[in-house]
Amino acid sequence: MLYTSTRNNTLRVEASEAITRGISEDGGLFVPVEIPQLSLQDLQEMIPMSYIERAKKVLSLYLTDFTPEEIDSCVSGAYAEGKFDSDKVAPLVTLDEKAEVLELFRGPTCAFKDMALQLLPYLLTTAAKKAAPDKQIVILVATSGDTGKAALEGFKDVPGTRILVFYPRDGVSPMQKLQMVTQEGANVGVCAIEGNFDDAQSGVKKIFTDQTVGAKLAENGLMFSSANSINWGRLVPQIVYYCSAYADMLEKGKVAPGEAMNVVVPTGNFGNILAAYYAKLMGVPVGKLICASNANNVLTDFLTTGTYDRNRTFYTTMSPSMDILISSNLERLLFHLSGEDDAAVRDWMGKLAETGVYTVSDEVFAQIKEHFAAGCADDETVSGVIRKTYEEDGYLSDTHTGVAITVYRDYCAATGDGTPTVIAATASPYKFSKSVLTAVLGETPDLDEFDMAGALSDRTGVKIPAPLSNLKDKTVRFTTTCAADDMEQQVYDMLGI
Ligand SMILES: *Cc1c(COP(=O)(O)O)cnc(C)c1O
């Protein structure tokens, strides 16, 4: 199994190189040259398997330059007993007669990013041993909240790695900030910056691509790598849980063997839903892929018209991890749907960079319509749906999952499609206690973050996950704030070089 680039379809690299490099030199994203297949029998054989066994089966099809022992040790480390608070790792919970919720937030940071970021450090260190032996890997992350914490928790104390996270001082929720500044581990660093997420992101990009910084790291036996969502090593673990979900749908008798399931995904950077698309290409019976957006509905418009237009108002919503106007992973979808047409992808991505707008060909748009449906919902509507879903179905969702449930209900009402459905749930409601409590009560009580969580738990009987309730007693370790211009110096200070 080899990988190519969305902007140069003649390139060929092995999985370990794709994962170590993160992004191709031509600016494109790594994608598999061929899609491995799973038969219905393969999926049925997964039914009695543990999540670890299911993951080994799927990953071994993609990471063919990893030995079976390497894959075993990566997966067994990532999803070891005790790391996720469900022995199924990603369990299905019944919402109603037709729909199951795929809970992807049972990991150590209570957001679905754990599904990939618990595994990525193992994949990356295994891959780097092949592609760049004797170097320590330095992971730089700019975060708007969930990714930073999940990456810190994934890389903490992983031998041969260091991780440094920058977050916007005024741009993350109180719970998210506390999660980061109390991070344990000897190889971690966290720094607030004066500015917003874009400043943090541009600062990290600049350091990442600066050759003198790179040379200085190399002198010290260090090299940068990336944990962001365009790394193939973050996407491939996500394919696993859609295969796993189908096996569980079979086991629960929710689908007959071979019968399709629809999948609804609350979407930001298009990584999670793209993983579901790969599962479909592999042969998992998936009907419609339903893309759910908040008020930042650039993807709803794109998937229903074929024109991507990022020139629009940016809204700050109560589902912040979906507040995004450029969905990087879409590039991979376009590459596959266009028949691996790298010239077309370069053209569209060039237009996106220059004017913010591009329109795909009729052929590509026809395929989009075949595979995808899309919808969006504003905060007020989602808030009402969170309340109704709690009261009528007894399911308490977070704000991101609330967007997915809203779009799912709208989709069913508009189409009458009664296909069994899996809805991806991406965060614990307690990561966004204020918004969820407000939705359930219909008003915002005047309480601090922990008391909000307590009030929500008292009201609903849903337990606060231990990693969040324990934060109260953790020591704050990181208090540095720097100007965006001083990030480079911060990196040297944190690395001690
Ligand atoms: C990151 C995130 C998303 C968006 O996922 P993408 O893969 O970027 O589409 C949705 N919900 C939550 C809670 C997230 O943290």
The ligand as an SDF file (V2000), in Angstrom:
LIG
                    3D

 15 15  0  0  0  0  0  0  0  0999 V2000
  -12.7460   18.7720   16.1080 C   0  0  0  0  0  0  0  0  0  0  0  0
  -14.1820   18.6200   16.5010 C   0  0  0  0  0  0  0  0  0  0  0  0
  -15.2080   18.5410   15.5360 C   0  0  0  0  0  0  0  0  0  0  0  0
  -14.9530   18.6630   14.0510 C   0  0  0  0  0  0  0  0  0  0  0  0
  -14.3300   17.5240   13.5190 O   0  0  0  0  0  0  0  0  0  0  0  0
  -13.6410   17.5800   12.0620 P   0  0  0  0  0  0  0  0  0  0  0  0
  -12.9500   16.2810   11.9210 O   0  0  0  0  0  0  0  0  0  0  0  0
  -12.6840   18.7440   12.1160 O   0  0  0  0  0  0  0  0  0  0  0  0
  -14.7140   17.7820   11.0680 O   0  0  0  0  0  0  0  0  0  0  0  0
  -16.5230   18.3560   15.9860 C   0  0  0  0  0  0  0  0  0  0  0  0
  -16.8000   18.2910   17.2990 N   0  0  0  0  0  0  0  0  0  0  0  0
  -15.8430   18.3740   18.2530 C   0  0  0  0  0  0  0  0  0  0  0  0
  -16.2350   18.3250   19.6950 C   0  0  0  0  0  0  0  0  0  0  0  0
  -14.5020   18.5260   17.8950 C   0  0  0  0  0  0  0  0  0  0  0  0
  -13.5560   18.6340   18.8550 O   0  0  0  0  0  0  0  0  0  0  0  0
  1  2  1  0
  2  3  1  0
  2 14  2  0
  3  4  1  0
  3 10  2  0
  4  5  1  0
  5  6  1  0
  6  7  2  0
  6  8  1  0
  6  9  1  0
 10 11  1  0
 11 12  2  0
 12 13  1  0
 12 14  1  0
 14 15  1  0
M  END
$$$$
